C-alpha cells in the first residue's frame, strides 16, 4: 500500500479556494469514484483537499517512486538537472497492494 502525507503535497495558490467554490474538473469526481474503496482518508484530511487530490490535471504523471535509500540521490539528480521543486509526499507501507492511504 502507499501512504501519502496530504500536508506534503504542494498545491498551486488558490486551488482550495476554487474547489470550495465548486470549481473542480469533472474528471476529479470520476477519479474519486474510480478509486472508491482503493483510497482512504484520515479524519483530519478536509473534504476540499480530498477532492483537490483527485484532480485529473496532475494525477500520476508527476509522481514517481524510488527505494528509500535512493531518495537523496534522486533529489540531488533532479536539482542538478534544473528541477526547482521536488517533494517527498509519501511512502510504501504494509497493506493491501494498490491501496492508497492519505493522512
N, C-alpha and C positions, 0 to 999 in steps of 0.2 A: 504494500500500500504506500501511498505518498501522503505526507503530512505537510501542509502549506501553512505558513505563518502569515495570516492576512495583513498584519501590520507591516510586513516587509515588502509587500507588493507596491511598487511605485505607480502612482496614478497621475494622469495629466490634471492640471489645475482645472477645477470646475466639474470634474466627472461626477462626483457625488451630488453636487447641486443639480446638475442636469438630470441625473437619474431620479432624484427626489421630485423633480417636476414632471416625471413620466417620459422624458426624452431618452428612450432606450431603444436600440435597434431591435426589430422583431426577432432577429437571429439569437439574441440573448435569451429570450423566452424559450425558443426552440432548443437551444443548447441546454438550458436548465431542465427542460422536460426530458431530453435525451439522456441526461446524466442522473435522472431521478433514481435514487437507490444506490448510485455509484459515488455520489458526492454527499458528504455530510458536513454540517457547520456547527461549531461550538456555539453555545448560547450567547456568548459575547460578541459574535460577528453580526453586525447590523444587517437588516434586510436590504437596505440600499447598497451596501458594499457587496453583499452576496450577488445581487443581480449585475452589478458592475463587473464582477469577476467572471461572469458568463459571456461578456461582450465578445461577439464573433470577430471583431476587427483585429484583435490581438491574441486570440486564444491559440496556444500551441506553437505557432511559428517563431515566437520569440523566447521560447523556453527550451532549455536543454539540461541534461543530467550527466554528471560525471561522478566517478567514485570519490568519496570524501577525501582520500589522500591527495587527489589531484586538483582540488579546488583552488588552492593558492597559485598553482602553476597556470591553470586556465585563466584566472583573473589577471595575472601578470601578462599572459599572452594577449588577451583581449585588449588590455591597456596599451601594450606595445604596438598594436595594430590600429590604434585610434578610437577604440570604443570608449566613449566618455562615461557611460554608466553601465554597470553590471551589478546585479543584486543576488544574494543568496536568499531564496524565498521559501525553501523547504528541504525536506529530506525523505529518503526511503525509510519506511518503518515496517515492523512486523504487522501483518494483517492480510486481509483478503486481496489477492492480486487485482490490480486495476482500480481499487477503491481510493478515493481522494478524501482526506480529512482536512478541513480548514479550521484552524484555531485562531 
